[in-house]
Amino acid sequence: MAITMLLTCSIGRAADNYDKDSVYQALRTSMHNAFNNGDSARFFPAVKALEKYLHEKNDLHGYYTQKCNEIVFLMNMQRIIEAYKLAQALSKELREKKVDKEMYMAVNMMGHINRYCGNKEAAKKNWFQVLKMMEKEGYYSSMPPIYMNIVDVAIDDDPHEADSLLERAKSIASKYSEERVFDIETRQTLSYFYRGDMQKFEKGYKTYKKGVEQGLSSVHGRTMEVYYQAFLGNTDEAVALARRDMGDEGGEAIPMIYERAGRWQEAYEAYKKETATSDSIDNVVIMNSMQGISDELRLYEVERKASQNKLIMLTIVIALLLLLIGTLFYIVQARRRHFKQLKIAYERALEADKAKTAFIQNVTHEVRTPLNIISGFSQVISDPELDVGLAERKEMALTMQKNTRLVTSLIDEILILSLTENSEKVRKEDKVEINELMRDFLQENESITNVDTKLQFKSSLPEDFSIQTNENLLKNIINALIDNAAKNTEKGFITLKADKTDDQYIELIVEDTGCGIPINEAEHIFERFVKLDSFKEGIGLGLPMCRTLAEKLGGSIRLDTSYQSGARFIVTLPIE
């Protein structure tokens, strides 16, 4: 994981004014040394002193730059929860004080945090927003580095997009900050090596060397020399240079160098080593994040004892995920026993790593957001000086309950799928009165729907009609379908229906007037981790869980593609 560098003041008071300011230079040197040494005991007092000085000088840009350095320092120390909270606090302060010109700083920090956590799409979204803010305020000279940040996260998935971004960065730098042009051109040459376009790489390298002879320099210079040795076929020399000069990035480059040379055994070993290092860093990040979450929940437990169970369940899920990752890695490693299969095994390991990363990102993102909401409101409610009315306290409590329900639902989906898949038979000894059960669902789920959405029930069954089944599993199915409908219905109706098809089966129907589902996705939505809208809550396990449980009960579930006013799910169950 790359370490984020110290930020400097580039907008605000002129640099030569600070060069003559001995007080500023002393404060900055103290902070800078503590930052580079990772000395938190010295860094935070030093940066606070510098912030106070800049604030007294009315240099808001310099002041908020140091606020960002606090966030960067926490990221470097892998204290991600604290960095995230500080970034949110910075955003809130900028909004409340209406410092619109510096608002891009908070968004930029969220981009770095998202990138650190592996959420590339969120990071790109943050940085594109930063570019719009900078352009609006006329900060053109500072835009090229933001483009480079986006290139770093886009290069693997979309090389063409990376090319376009580099050209835009170069165009802006040529006009507003010519000293950055050479660095951008060097980065562009490296991109040719990544995609295997060696003709353009060789041409770009020659241009780079001419620039060096003219006294120009680039932060990518060491990487350029490493890849040029690989281009010449000097694989061992390239690997040695990468280990010596590229730091953490060398661990990512070495497997590619071996791969380009066709040395699959060494490529696999290098990849395995880099993956182990990456996993160890991920584990530290996860554990630090978990510690931060744990501390927040302990404060909440003073008023809400029930949160203890949620924390335990979350810890179990993280442990299961780590166990799953370890098992997957062991399986992949065990298959690497024959040299002729090393290339295929290497590619499979890459795919497994991407799947693991996507799963962790999805789960941690979906769990972190409601826990942050619960933590925030618990602190507000527990504040003895809080002066709010009963209605506002009730609203806060409802919000906390909603997010607690969300976390519970996410974890329940994972645990239920795990338990049901590991058991071949399900006991169906409950006599369930269908109409009474469906009315209970109306009352239990009334609070989760939007204000403009009405929950209703229609039945053609006799009032005392009952079936022999497993009541808990049936409740899990219907609750999950109602929750899915509530997420996708802004206004209108969510209707529960119960009908008898013949003497052997009944149909329980959940339909809504929401956004609907395309016909070509009718089966795809029942696959694990599939989300048609990535901005909706959940991790894509609700519908797969429903199908698994329905089959355990001897029935089935399907999407009625003939229904066009939203989505209609039909659960078919045997009458026993």
C-alpha positions as CSV (number, residue, x, y, z in Angstrom):
1,M,0.0,0.0,0.0
2,A,1.4,3.3,-1.1
3,I,2.2,5.9,1.6
4,T,0.7,9.4,1.0
5,M,3.2,12.2,1.1
6,L,3.1,15.4,3.1
7,L,1.0,18.2,1.6
8,T,2.4,21.7,1.0
9,C,0.9,25.1,0.7
10,S,0.5,25.9,-3.1
11,I,-2.2,28.5,-3.0
12,G,-2.5,31.4,-0.6
13,R,0.4,33.6,0.7
14,A,3.3,33.8,-1.7
15,A,6.1,31.3,-1.1
16,D,8.8,33.9,-0.8
17,N,6.9,35.5,2.1
18,Y,7.2,32.2,4.0
19,D,10.8,31.9,3.1
20,K,11.5,35.1,5.1
21,D,9.2,34.1,8.0
22,S,11.5,32.5,10.6
23,V,8.6,31.6,12.9
24,Y,6.8,29.8,10.1
25,Q,10.0,27.9,9.0
26,A,10.6,26.7,12.6
27,L,7.1,25.5,13.1
28,R,7.0,23.8,9.7
29,T,10.4,22.1,10.2
30,S,9.2,20.7,13.6
31,M,6.0,19.3,12.0
32,H,7.8,18.0,8.9
33,N,10.4,16.1,10.9
34,A,7.8,14.5,13.2
35,F,5.7,13.6,10.1
36,N,8.6,11.9,8.3
37,N,9.6,10.0,11.5
38,G,6.0,8.8,12.1
39,D,6.3,10.3,15.7
40,S,2.6,10.9,16.7
41,A,3.7,12.2,20.1
42,R,5.5,15.1,18.4
43,F,3.5,15.5,15.2
44,F,0.1,16.4,16.6
45,P,1.3,19.2,19.0
46,A,3.6,20.5,16.1
47,V,0.9,20.5,13.5
48,K,-1.6,22.2,15.9
49,A,0.9,24.9,16.6
50,L,1.4,25.5,12.9
51,E,-2.4,25.5,12.3
52,K,-2.8,28.2,15.0
53,Y,-0.1,30.3,13.5
54,L,-1.5,30.1,10.0
55,H,-5.0,30.8,11.3
56,E,-3.8,34.0,13.1
57,K,-2.2,35.0,9.8
58,N,-5.6,34.5,8.1
59,D,-4.0,32.0,5.7
60,L,-7.0,29.7,5.3
61,H,-5.5,27.6,2.5
62,G,-2.4,27.0,4.6
63,Y,-4.5,26.3,7.7
64,Y,-6.7,23.7,6.0
65,T,-3.7,22.2,4.2
66,Q,-2.3,21.3,7.7
67,K,-5.7,19.8,8.6
68,C,-5.3,17.6,5.6
69,N,-1.8,16.6,6.8
70,E,-3.3,15.3,10.0
71,I,-5.5,13.0,7.9
72,V,-2.6,11.9,5.8
73,F,-0.5,11.2,9.0
74,L,-3.4,9.0,10.3
75,M,-3.6,7.1,7.0
76,N,0.2,6.5,7.1
77,M,-0.2,5.1,10.6
78,Q,-3.1,2.9,9.2
79,R,-5.6,4.5,11.6
80,I,-8.3,4.6,8.9
81,I,-11.3,5.1,11.1
82,E,-9.7,8.1,12.7
83,A,-8.7,9.5,9.3
84,Y,-12.2,9.0,8.0
85,K,-13.8,10.8,11.0
86,L,-11.3,13.7,10.7
87,A,-12.1,14.0,7.0
88,Q,-15.8,14.2,7.8
89,A,-15.2,16.8,10.5
90,L,-13.1,18.8,8.0
91,S,-15.9,18.7,5.4
92,K,-18.4,19.8,8.1
93,E,-16.2,22.7,9.2
94,L,-15.8,23.9,5.7
95,R,-19.5,23.8,5.0
96,E,-20.5,25.5,8.3
97,K,-17.9,28.3,7.8
98,K,-18.8,28.6,4.1
99,V,-15.2,28.3,3.0
100,D,-16.2,27.1,-0.5
101,K,-12.8,27.8,-2.1
102,E,-11.1,25.1,0.1
103,M,-14.0,22.5,0.1
104,Y,-12.1,20.5,-2.5
105,M,-9.5,19.6,0.2
106,A,-12.0,17.5,2.2
107,V,-13.2,15.7,-1.0
108,N,-9.6,15.1,-2.0
109,M,-8.9,13.4,1.4
110,M,-12.0,11.2,1.0
111,G,-10.6,10.1,-2.4
112,H,-7.3,9.1,-0.7
113,I,-9.1,7.2,2.0
114,N,-11.3,5.4,-0.4
115,R,-8.2,4.5,-2.5
116,Y,-6.4,3.3,0.6
117,C,-9.3,1.0,1.4
118,G,-9.4,-0.4,-2.2
119,N,-12.6,1.3,-3.2
120,K,-11.4,2.6,-6.6
121,E,-14.7,3.7,-8.0
122,A,-15.5,5.9,-4.9
123,A,-12.0,7.3,-5.1
124,K,-12.4,8.2,-8.8
125,K,-15.8,9.8,-8.1
126,N,-14.2,11.9,-5.3
127,W,-11.3,13.1,-7.5
128,F,-13.5,14.0,-10.5
129,Q,-15.5,16.1,-8.0
130,V,-12.3,17.8,-6.9
131,L,-11.4,18.7,-10.5
132,K,-14.8,20.4,-10.9
133,M,-14.3,22.4,-7.7
134,M,-10.7,23.4,-8.7
135,E,-11.9,24.5,-12.1
136,K,-14.7,26.6,-10.6
137,E,-12.2,28.3,-8.3
138,G,-9.5,28.7,-10.9
139,Y,-7.0,26.4,-9.3
140,Y,-5.7,25.1,-12.6
141,S,-2.1,24.7,-11.6
142,S,-3.0,22.2,-8.9
143,M,-5.3,20.1,-11.2
144,P,-2.6,17.8,-12.9
145,P,-1.7,15.9,-9.7
146,I,-5.4,15.1,-9.2
147,Y,-5.6,13.7,-12.7
148,M,-2.5,11.6,-11.9
149,N,-4.3,10.2,-8.8
150,I,-7.2,9.1,-11.0
151,V,-4.8,7.5,-13.6
152,D,-3.2,5.4,-10.8
153,V,-6.6,3.8,-10.0
154,A,-7.8,3.6,-13.6
155,I,-4.8,2.2,-15.4
156,D,-5.4,-1.4,-14.5
157,D,-9.1,-1.5,-15.4
158,D,-9.3,1.0,-18.3
159,P,-6.0,1.9,-20.0
160,H,-7.8,4.0,-22.6
161,E,-9.4,6.2,-19.9
162,A,-6.0,6.5,-18.3
163,D,-4.6,7.7,-21.6
164,S,-7.3,10.3,-22.0
165,L,-6.7,11.6,-18.4
166,L,-3.0,11.9,-19.0
167,E,-3.6,13.9,-22.1
168,R,-5.9,16.3,-20.2
169,A,-3.4,16.6,-17.4
170,K,-0.6,17.4,-19.9
171,S,-2.7,20.0,-21.7
172,I,-3.5,21.8,-18.4
173,A,0.1,21.6,-17.2
174,S,1.4,23.0,-20.4
175,K,-0.7,26.1,-19.9
176,Y,-0.6,26.6,-16.1
177,S,2.3,24.6,-14.7
178,E,5.0,23.6,-17.2
179,E,7.2,22.1,-14.6
180,R,4.8,19.2,-14.4
181,V,4.7,18.3,-18.1
182,F,7.9,16.2,-18.0
183,D,6.6,14.1,-15.1
184,I,3.3,13.5,-16.9
185,E,5.0,12.4,-20.1
186,T,7.2,10.0,-18.1
187,R,4.1,8.5,-16.4
188,Q,2.5,8.1,-19.9
189,T,5.6,6.2,-21.1
190,L,5.2,3.8,-18.2
191,S,1.6,3.2,-19.2
192,Y,2.9,1.8,-22.5
193,F,5.0,-0.8,-20.7
194,Y,1.9,-1.9,-18.5
195,R,-0.1,-2.7,-21.6
196,G,2.8,-4.2,-23.6
197,D,3.2,-1.6,-26.2
198,M,7.0,-1.8,-26.3
199,Q,7.5,0.3,-29.4
200,K,6.0,3.3,-27.8
201,F,7.7,2.6,-24.5
202,E,11.1,2.5,-26.2
203,K,10.4,5.8,-28.0
204,G,9.1,7.4,-24.8
205,Y,12.2,6.2,-22.9
206,K,14.5,7.9,-25.4
207,T,12.5,11.1,-24.9
208,Y,12.8,10.8,-21.2
209,K,16.6,10.4,-21.3
210,K,16.9,13.5,-23.4
211,G,14.9,15.4,-20.8
212,V,17.2,14.1,-18.0
213,E,20.2,15.3,-20.0
214,Q,18.6,18.7,-20.1
215,G,18.3,18.8,-16.3
216,L,14.7,17.7,-16.0
217,S,13.5,15.2,-13.4
218,S,10.5,13.0,-12.7
219,V,9.2,11.2,-9.6
220,H,8.8,8.2,-11.9
221,G,12.4,8.2,-13.0
222,R,13.5,5.1,-10.9
223,T,10.5,3.1,-12.2
224,M,11.4,4.1,-15.8
225,E,14.9,2.7,-15.4
226,V,13.5,-0.5,-13.8
227,Y,11.1,-1.1,-16.7
228,Y,13.8,-0.3,-19.3
229,Q,16.0,-3.0,-18.0
230,A,13.1,-5.4,-18.2
231,F,12.4,-4.2,-21.8
232,L,16.1,-5.0,-22.7
233,G,15.6,-8.5,-21.3
234,N,17.8,-7.9,-18.2
235,T,15.2,-9.4,-15.9
236,D,17.4,-10.0,-12.9
237,E,18.8,-6.5,-13.1
238,A,15.3,-5.0,-13.4
239,V,14.2,-7.0,-10.3
240,A,17.2,-5.9,-8.3
241,L,16.6,-2.3,-9.2
242,A,12.9,-2.6,-8.3
243,R,13.8,-4.0,-4.9
244,R,16.4,-1.3,-4.3
245,D,14.7,1.8,-5.6
246,M,10.9,1.4,-5.9
247,G,10.0,0.6,-2.3
248,D,6.4,-0.8,-1.8
249,E,5.6,-0.3,-5.5
250,G,8.4,-2.7,-6.3
251,G,6.5,-5.6,-4.8
252,E,3.7,-4.9,-7.3
253,A,6.1,-4.5,-10.3
254,I,8.3,-7.6,-9.8
255,P,5.6,-10.2,-10.6
256,M,4.8,-8.3,-13.9
257,I,8.5,-8.2,-14.8
258,Y,8.9,-11.9,-14.3
259,E,5.6,-12.5,-16.2
260,R,6.8,-10.5,-19.2
261,A,10.0,-12.6,-19.2
262,G,8.0,-15.8,-19.2
263,R,9.5,-16.9,-15.9
264,W,6.3,-18.2,-14.4
265,Q,7.7,-19.9,-11.4
266,E,9.4,-16.8,-10.2
267,A,6.4,-14.7,-11.2
268,Y,4.2,-16.9,-9.0
269,E,6.5,-16.8,-6.0
270,A,6.8,-12.9,-6.3
271,Y,3.1,-12.6,-6.6
272,K,2.6,-14.9,-3.6
273,K,5.0,-12.8,-1.5
274,E,3.4,-9.5,-2.6
275,T,-0.1,-10.9,-1.9
276,A,1.0,-12.0,1.6
277,T,2.4,-8.5,2.3
278,S,-0.8,-6.8,1.0
279,D,-2.9,-9.2,3.1
280,S,-0.9,-8.4,6.2
281,I,-1.4,-4.6,5.6
282,D,-5.1,-5.2,4.9
283,N,-5.3,-7.2,8.2
284,V,-3.7,-4.3,10.1
285,V,-6.1,-1.8,8.4
286,I,-9.1,-4.1,9.2
287,M,-8.0,-4.6,12.8
288,N,-7.3,-0.8,13.4
289,S,-10.7,-0.1,11.8
290,M,-12.3,-2.7,14.0
291,Q,-10.7,-1.2,17.1
292,G,-12.1,2.2,16.2
293,I,-15.5,0.7,15.7
294,S,-15.3,-1.2,18.9
295,D,-14.4,1.9,20.9
296,E,-17.3,3.8,19.5
297,L,-19.7,0.9,20.2
298,R,-18.6,0.7,23.8
299,L,-19.8,4.3,24.4
300,Y,-23.1,3.4,22.8
301,E,-23.5,0.3,25.0
302,V,-23.8,2.5,28.1
303,E,-27.3,3.5,26.8
304,R,-27.9,0.6,24.4
305,K,-26.8,-2.8,25.8
306,A,-28.2,-4.6,22.8
307,S,-25.3,-3.3,20.6
308,Q,-22.9,-5.8,22.2
309,N,-24.5,-8.6,20.2
310,K,-24.1,-6.7,17.0
311,L,-20.4,-6.2,17.7
312,I,-19.8,-9.9,18.4
313,M,-21.6,-10.9,15.2
314,L,-19.6,-8.4,13.2
315,T,-16.3,-9.8,14.7
316,I,-17.4,-13.3,13.8
317,V,-18.2,-12.3,10.2
318,I,-14.7,-10.6,9.8
319,A,-13.1,-13.8,11.3
320,L,-15.1,-15.9,8.8
321,L,-14.0,-13.7,6.0
322,L,-10.3,-13.9,7.0
323,L,-10.7,-17.7,7.3
324,L,-12.3,-17.8,3.8
325,I,-9.5,-15.8,2.4
326,G,-6.9,-18.0,4.0
327,T,-8.7,-21.1,2.7
328,L,-8.9,-19.8,-0.8
329,F,-5.2,-18.9,-0.8
330,Y,-4.3,-22.3,0.5
331,I,-6.4,-24.0,-2.2
332,V,-4.7,-21.9,-4.9
333,Q,-1.2,-22.6,-3.4
334,A,-1.9,-26.3,-3.2
335,R,-2.6,-26.5,-7.0
336,R,0.8,-25.1,-7.9
337,R,2.7,-28.5,-8.0
338,H,3.5,-28.8,-11.6
339,F,5.6,-26.4,-13.6
340,K,3.6,-26.7,-16.8
341,Q,0.5,-25.5,-14.9
342,L,2.1,-22.5,-13.2
343,K,0.9,-19.9,-15.8
344,I,-2.7,-21.1,-15.4
345,A,-2.4,-21.2,-11.6
346,Y,-1.0,-17.7,-11.6
347,E,-3.9,-16.2,-13.5
348,R,-6.4,-18.0,-11.2
349,A,-4.6,-16.5,-8.2
350,L,-5.1,-13.0,-9.6
351,E,-8.8,-13.7,-10.1
352,A,-9.2,-15.0,-6.6
353,D,-7.5,-12.0,-5.2
354,K,-9.8,-9.6,-7.1
355,A,-12.9,-11.5,-5.9
356,K,-11.6,-11.4,-2.3
357,T,-11.0,-7.7,-2.5
358,A,-14.4,-7.0,-4.0
359,F,-16.1,-9.1,-1.3
360,I,-14.2,-7.3,1.6
361,Q,-14.9,-3.9,0.1
362,N,-18.6,-4.6,-0.3
363,V,-19.1,-6.0,3.2
364,T,-17.0,-3.5,5.0
365,H,-18.5,-0.5,3.1
366,E,-22.1,-1.7,3.8
367,V,-21.4,-2.4,7.5
368,R,-19.3,0.7,8.2
369,T,-21.9,3.3,7.1
370,P,-24.8,2.3,9.4
371,L,-22.3,1.7,12.3
372,N,-21.0,5.3,11.8
373,I,-24.6,6.6,11.9
374,I,-25.4,4.6,15.1
375,S,-22.1,5.8,16.7
376,G,-22.8,9.4,15.8
377,F,-26.4,9.5,17.0
378,S,-25.4,7.7,20.2
379,Q,-22.9,10.4,21.0
380,V,-25.5,13.1,20.3
381,I,-28.2,11.4,22.5
382,S,-25.7,10.8,25.4
383,D,-24.6,14.4,25.4
384,P,-25.9,15.8,28.8
385,E,-26.0,19.3,27.3
386,L,-28.1,18.3,24.3
387,D,-31.3,20.5,24.2
388,V,-33.7,18.8,21.9
389,G,-37.4,17.9,22.1
390,L,-39.0,14.5,22.4
391,A,-39.8,14.4,18.7
392,E,-36.2,14.9,17.7
393,R,-35.0,12.3,20.2
394,K,-37.6,9.9,18.8
395,E,-36.4,10.6,15.3
396,M,-32.8,9.9,16.3
397,A,-33.8,6.6,18.0
398,L,-35.8,5.5,14.9
399,T,-32.7,6.3,12.7
400,M,-30.5,4.2,15.1
401,Q,-33.1,1.4,15.1
402,K,-33.2,1.4,11.3
403,N,-29.5,1.2,10.9
404,T,-29.2,-1.5,13.6
405,R,-31.8,-3.4,11.6
406,L,-29.7,-2.9,8.5
407,V,-26.5,-4.3,10.1
408,T,-28.5,-7.2,11.6
409,S,-30.1,-8.0,8.2
410,L,-26.7,-8.0,6.4
411,I,-25.2,-10.4,8.9
412,D,-28.3,-12.6,9.1
413,E,-28.2,-13.0,5.3
414,I,-24.6,-14.3,5.5
415,L,-25.2,-16.6,8.5
416,I,-28.5,-17.9,7.2
417,L,-26.9,-18.8,3.8
418,S,-24.0,-20.5,5.6
419,L,-26.3,-22.5,7.9
420,T,-28.8,-23.6,5.3
421,E,-26.2,-24.7,2.8
422,N,-24.5,-26.8,5.4
423,S,-27.7,-28.7,6.4
424,E,-29.3,-31.1,3.9
425,K,-32.7,-31.3,5.6
426,V,-35.0,-28.7,7.2
427,R,-37.6,-29.6,9.8
428,K,-41.0,-28.6,8.7
429,E,-43.1,-29.1,11.9
430,D,-44.8,-25.7,12.2
431,K,-48.5,-25.2,11.4
432,V,-48.6,-21.7,10.0
433,E,-51.8,-19.7,9.4
434,I,-51.0,-17.8,6.3
435,N,-53.3,-14.8,6.6
436,E,-52.4,-14.1,10.2
437,L,-48.7,-14.4,9.3
438,M,-48.9,-12.0,6.4
439,R,-50.8,-9.4,8.5
440,D,-48.0,-9.7,11.1
441,F,-45.5,-8.7,8.3
442,L,-47.6,-5.6,7.5
443,Q,-47.2,-4.4,11.1
444,E,-43.6,-5.4,11.5
445,N,-42.4,-3.7,8.3
446,E,-44.5,-0.6,8.3
447,S,-41.6,1.5,9.7
448,I,-39.1,0.6,6.9
449,T,-41.1,1.9,4.0
450,N,-41.0,5.5,2.6
451,V,-43.6,8.0,3.7
452,D,-45.2,7.9,0.2
453,T,-45.3,4.1,0.1
454,K,-48.3,2.1,1.5
455,L,-47.9,-1.5,2.6
456,Q,-51.1,-3.6,2.0
457,F,-52.3,-7.3,2.0
458,K,-54.7,-9.2,-0.2
459,S,-55.7,-12.8,0.1
460,S,-58.0,-15.3,-1.6
461,L,-57.4,-18.0,1.1
462,P,-59.9,-18.9,3.9
463,E,-59.2,-17.1,7.1
464,D,-58.1,-20.2,9.0
465,F,-56.1,-21.7,6.1
466,S,-52.7,-23.2,7.2
467,I,-49.8,-25.1,5.9
468,Q,-47.1,-27.4,7.5
469,T,-43.7,-25.8,7.0
470,N,-40.8,-24.1,8.9
471,E,-42.1,-20.8,10.1
472,N,-38.7,-19.1,10.8
473,L,-37.4,-19.8,7.3
474,L,-40.7,-18.6,5.7
475,K,-40.5,-15.4,7.7
476,N,-36.9,-14.8,6.5
477,I,-38.0,-15.2,2.9
478,I,-41.0,-12.8,3.1
479,N,-39.1,-10.2,5.2
480,A,-36.2,-10.2,2.7
481,L,-38.6,-9.6,-0.2
482,I,-40.4,-6.8,1.7
483,D,-37.1,-5.2,2.5
484,N,-36.0,-5.5,-1.1
485,A,-39.2,-3.8,-2.3
486,A,-38.9,-1.0,0.3
487,K,-35.4,-0.2,-1.0
488,N,-36.6,0.2,-4.6
489,T,-40.0,1.9,-4.1
490,E,-40.0,5.6,-3.6
491,K,-43.8,5.9,-3.7
492,G,-46.9,3.9,-4.4
493,F,-47.7,0.4,-3.0
494,I,-46.0,-2.7,-1.7
495,T,-48.6,-5.5,-1.8
496,L,-48.5,-8.9,-0.1
497,K,-50.8,-11.5,-1.7
498,A,-51.7,-15.1,-0.9
499,D,-53.4,-17.4,-3.4
500,K,-54.0,-21.1,-3.7
501,T,-53.0,-22.5,-7.1
502,D,-54.3,-26.1,-6.6
503,D,-54.6,-28.7,-3.9
504,Q,-50.8,-29.1,-3.6
505,Y,-49.3,-25.6,-3.7
506,I,-49.9,-22.0,-2.6
507,E,-48.4,-18.8,-3.9
508,L,-47.1,-15.9,-1.6
509,I,-46.6,-12.8,-3.7
510,V,-44.6,-9.6,-2.9
511,E,-45.1,-6.9,-5.6
512,D,-44.2,-3.2,-5.6
513,T,-44.6,-0.1,-7.8
514,G,-40.8,0.7,-7.7
515,C,-38.2,0.9,-10.4
516,G,-38.6,-2.7,-11.6
517,I,-36.1,-5.2,-12.9
518,P,-35.1,-5.8,-16.6
519,I,-36.3,-9.1,-18.1
520,N,-32.8,-10.1,-19.0
521,E,-31.8,-9.9,-15.3
522,A,-34.6,-12.2,-14.1
523,E,-32.2,-15.0,-13.2
524,H,-29.0,-12.9,-12.7
525,I,-30.5,-11.2,-9.6
526,F,-30.6,-14.6,-7.8
527,E,-26.8,-14.9,-8.0
528,R,-24.7,-14.0,-5.0
529,F,-23.4,-10.4,-4.7
530,V,-25.3,-9.2,-7.7
531,K,-26.6,-5.6,-7.3
532,L,-28.3,-3.9,-10.2
533,D,-27.9,-0.5,-8.5
534,S,-24.5,-0.2,-6.6
535,F,-25.8,2.8,-4.6
536,K,-28.6,0.8,-2.9
537,E,-28.0,-0.7,0.5
538,G,-27.1,-4.4,0.9
539,I,-24.4,-6.8,-0.4
540,G,-26.4,-8.8,-2.9
541,L,-27.3,-11.8,-0.7
542,G,-31.0,-11.2,0.0
543,L,-32.5,-12.8,-3.1
544,P,-30.0,-15.7,-3.3
545,M,-30.9,-16.4,0.3
546,C,-34.6,-16.4,-0.5
547,R,-34.1,-18.9,-3.3
548,T,-32.0,-21.2,-1.1
549,L,-34.6,-21.1,1.7
550,A,-37.5,-21.7,-0.7
551,E,-35.9,-24.8,-2.1
552,K,-35.1,-26.0,1.4
553,L,-38.9,-25.8,2.1
554,G,-39.6,-27.8,-1.1
555,G,-40.8,-24.8,-3.1
556,S,-39.4,-22.2,-5.4
557,I,-39.2,-18.4,-6.1
558,R,-39.2,-16.5,-9.4
559,L,-39.5,-13.0,-10.8
560,D,-42.8,-12.5,-12.7
561,T,-41.5,-10.8,-15.9
562,S,-45.1,-10.2,-17.1
563,Y,-45.6,-7.6,-14.4
564,Q,-44.6,-4.1,-15.7
565,S,-45.5,-1.7,-12.9
566,G,-42.5,-2.5,-10.7
567,A,-41.3,-5.9,-9.5
568,R,-43.3,-9.0,-8.5
569,F,-41.7,-12.0,-6.7
570,I,-43.8,-15.2,-6.5
571,V,-42.9,-17.8,-3.8
572,T,-44.5,-21.2,-4.4
573,L,-44.7,-23.6,-1.4
574,P,-46.2,-27.1,-1.0
575,I,-49.2,-27.6,1.2
576,E,-48.3,-30.3,3.7
